[in-house]
């Protein structure tokens, strides 16, 4: 009888604008530690092995970062994404791409960091808006419809992901979704 091989622990890609913050190493260390406690392996975008020299230039560095992050997402069993507002009312566009890519690959995605209330409420709080004759909320300056439907983000994100209040809840839910195990 051959001994059973230990189960591979699920690898979880940790997406978010955290990569831009000066304290990013601390953020990812904390997220990875929390993942570990749930039987998961947290993988940060900065973990991608990037082969690059200064002589390669910025365009090649950008491609190397893209290739590395896409490879990490492909290899992951799921994605946890920080969708906090970043440089405005919307989440970081790179993080939104990573969420969509993971969803397209059929991986579970859990998101956190979304401000309370609906997207329309947040837009209406900072931009002049009014209801049109049919009740749609529109920006006064240009008539652009403000997406409503009571969603906290664009419906393409709220319908394709699991939205939870914070990173701790995201990691706990992901562990349930991908079969992580809580230590005894």
DONU-157462 format. One line per field, with one value per residue (C-alpha): residue number from 0; residue in three letters; x, y, z. Coordinates in Angstrom, 2 decimals. Example, Ala and Ser with C-alpha at 12.3 -4.5 7.8 and 13.67 -1.06 7.14 Angstrom:
BEGIN
num	0  1 $
residuo	ALA  SER $
xx	12.30  13.67 $
yy	-4.50  -1.06 $
zz	7.80  7.14 $
END
This chain:
BEGIN
num	0  1  2  3  4  5  6  7  8  9  10  11  12  13  14  15  16  17  18  19  20  21  22  23  24  25  26  27  28  29  30  31  32  33  34  35  36  37  38  39  40  41  42  43  44  45  46  47  48  49  50  51  52  53  54  55  56  57  58  59  60  61  62  63  64  65  66  67  68  69  70  71  72  73  74  75  76  77  78  79  80  81  82  83  84  85  86  87  88  89  90  91  92  93  94  95  96  97  98  99  100  101  102  103  104  105  106  107  108  109  110  111  112  113  114  115  116  117  118  119  120  121  122  123  124  125  126  127  128  129  130  131  132  133  134  135  136  137  138  139  140  141  142  143  144  145  146  147  148  149  150  151  152  153  154  155  156  157  158  159  160  161  162  163  164  165  166  167  168  169  170  171  172  173  174  175  176  177  178  179  180  181  182  183 $
residuo	UNK  UNK  UNK  UNK  UNK  UNK  UNK  UNK  UNK  UNK  UNK  UNK  UNK  UNK  UNK  UNK  UNK  UNK  UNK  UNK  UNK  UNK  UNK  UNK  UNK  UNK  UNK  UNK  UNK  UNK  UNK  UNK  UNK  UNK  UNK  UNK  UNK  UNK  UNK  UNK  UNK  UNK  UNK  UNK  UNK  UNK  UNK  UNK  UNK  UNK  UNK  UNK  UNK  UNK  UNK  UNK  UNK  UNK  UNK  UNK  UNK  UNK  UNK  UNK  UNK  UNK  UNK  UNK  UNK  UNK  UNK  UNK  UNK  UNK  UNK  UNK  UNK  UNK  UNK  UNK  UNK  UNK  UNK  UNK  UNK  UNK  UNK  UNK  UNK  UNK  UNK  UNK  UNK  UNK  UNK  UNK  UNK  UNK  UNK  UNK  UNK  UNK  UNK  UNK  UNK  UNK  UNK  UNK  UNK  UNK  UNK  UNK  UNK  UNK  UNK  UNK  UNK  UNK  UNK  UNK  UNK  UNK  UNK  UNK  UNK  UNK  UNK  UNK  UNK  UNK  UNK  UNK  UNK  UNK  UNK  UNK  UNK  UNK  UNK  UNK  UNK  UNK  UNK  UNK  UNK  UNK  UNK  UNK  UNK  UNK  UNK  UNK  UNK  UNK  UNK  UNK  UNK  UNK  UNK  UNK  UNK  UNK  UNK  UNK  UNK  UNK  UNK  UNK  UNK  UNK  UNK  UNK  UNK  UNK  UNK  UNK  UNK  UNK  UNK  UNK  UNK  UNK  UNK  UNK $
xx	0.00  1.44  1.00  -1.43  0.18  -0.75  -3.37  -2.06  -3.04  -5.10  -3.19  -5.04  -4.07  -4.27  -5.29  -5.65  -4.13  -2.07  0.91  1.12  1.15  4.42  3.54  2.66  5.08  3.34  -0.09  0.84  2.64  -0.54  -2.82  -0.54  -0.45  -4.25  -4.43  -1.99  -4.24  -7.08  -5.01  -4.45  -1.32  -1.62  0.18  0.76  1.30  4.80  5.60  5.76  9.29  10.16  13.19  14.17  17.18  17.34  18.50  15.21  13.21  9.79  7.75  9.46  9.14  5.40  5.09  7.08  4.82  1.70  3.01  4.02  0.69  -1.33  0.74  0.08  -3.68  -3.68  -1.87  -4.16  -7.23  -9.07  -8.70  -9.29  -9.44  -9.38  -11.84  -11.58  -12.01  -8.67  -7.90  -11.61  -14.95  -13.95  -11.65  -8.16  -8.55  -5.72  -7.39  -10.70  -8.91  -7.46  -10.92  -12.41  -9.55  -9.97  -13.74  -13.20  -10.93  -13.75  -11.99  -13.94  -13.42  -14.15  -13.92  -13.76  -13.05  -16.15  -17.54  -21.01  -24.08  -24.83  -22.62  -25.33  -25.38  -21.59  -21.65  -24.59  -22.65  -19.80  -21.33  -24.42  -27.07  -30.79  -33.50  -34.80  -38.47  -38.14  -36.47  -32.91  -30.19  -28.05  -25.09  -26.35  -23.23  -23.49  -26.58  -24.58  -26.60  -25.29  -25.60  -28.12  -29.96  -29.05  -25.58  -22.53  -20.37  -20.88  -23.17  -20.51  -18.48  -21.31  -22.85  -19.58  -17.99  -18.73  -18.74  -17.79  -17.00  -13.26  -10.13  -10.74  -14.22  -12.83  -10.18  -12.64  -15.14  -12.42  -11.26  -14.80  -15.07  -11.78  -11.48  -8.89  -8.68  -8.68  -5.93  -7.05 $
yy	0.00  3.37  6.31  8.97  12.04  15.15  17.28  20.35  23.46  25.85  28.82  32.14  35.19  38.37  41.20  44.86  48.31  47.29  46.82  50.61  51.38  52.12  49.48  46.79  44.22  44.44  44.19  41.07  39.49  39.92  38.58  35.58  34.84  34.93  32.61  30.22  29.96  28.89  26.26  28.43  29.75  33.46  34.63  38.34  40.05  40.98  37.26  36.88  36.06  39.00  38.66  42.22  44.48  48.27  48.05  46.37  49.59  50.32  48.68  45.33  45.68  46.32  43.20  41.12  42.24  41.46  38.03  37.22  38.21  36.38  33.25  33.55  33.88  30.89  28.81  29.95  28.10  31.34  35.09  37.46  41.09  44.38  46.53  49.65  52.93  53.90  57.30  58.10  56.31  53.07  50.18  49.96  49.09  46.54  44.75  44.76  43.15  40.47  39.77  39.43  37.20  34.90  34.77  33.92  31.06  29.73  30.49  31.65  35.32  36.95  40.74  43.14  46.80  48.08  51.16  50.85  51.96  51.74  52.93  55.44  56.87  57.35  59.02  61.23  62.36  63.81  64.68  66.71  64.20  64.24  61.75  61.83  61.39  57.59  57.69  56.96  58.79  60.91  63.23  66.80  67.93  65.48  63.31  60.11  57.42  56.45  52.71  51.84  48.60  48.88  47.42  48.42  48.31  47.83  44.82  42.93  42.80  42.22  39.41  37.52  37.66  37.10  40.45  40.43  43.21  42.72  40.67  38.32  37.41  37.06  34.58  32.56  32.34  31.43  28.62  27.21  27.61  25.91  23.41  25.08  23.69  25.54  24.35  22.35 $
zz	0.00  -1.00  1.34  0.19  -1.27  0.73  -0.99  -2.77  -0.89  -3.01  -4.39  -4.27  -6.32  -4.21  -6.54  -5.69  -5.81  -2.76  -5.12  -5.43  -1.71  0.09  2.74  0.17  1.59  4.97  3.33  1.36  4.33  6.39  3.64  3.07  6.80  6.94  3.91  5.56  8.64  6.32  4.53  1.46  -0.22  -0.93  -4.06  -4.60  -7.97  -6.78  -6.49  -10.28  -11.39  -13.63  -15.88  -16.69  -16.89  -16.99  -20.60  -21.59  -21.13  -19.65  -22.41  -21.90  -18.13  -18.53  -20.71  -18.21  -15.35  -17.39  -18.40  -14.83  -13.32  -15.97  -15.29  -11.55  -12.16  -14.52  -11.88  -9.05  -7.80  -7.05  -6.75  -3.86  -4.96  -3.10  -5.06  -2.92  -4.75  -6.25  -7.71  -7.94  -7.55  -9.30  -8.39  -9.89  -13.58  -13.51  -10.62  -12.50  -15.47  -13.18  -11.73  -15.22  -16.35  -13.34  -13.90  -17.58  -16.51  -14.31  -11.03  -7.99  -7.18  -3.83  -3.56  -0.64  0.02  -1.76  -0.03  1.53  -0.34  -4.02  -6.81  -7.83  -4.28  -4.32  -7.74  -6.74  -3.65  -5.73  -9.11  -9.84  -10.97  -11.68  -12.60  -16.15  -17.13  -16.95  -13.53  -14.66  -12.74  -15.08  -14.69  -15.14  -17.02  -19.91  -19.49  -18.94  -17.20  -13.77  -13.47  -10.84  -10.24  -6.57  -7.12  -5.07  -8.23  -11.93  -12.36  -14.33  -11.12  -8.64  -10.71  -11.33  -7.89  -4.22  -2.41  1.28  3.78  4.32  3.62  6.55  5.28  1.74  2.82  4.93  2.05  -0.45  1.84  1.77  -2.01  -2.92  -0.10  2.08  5.54  8.80  11.11  14.12 $
END
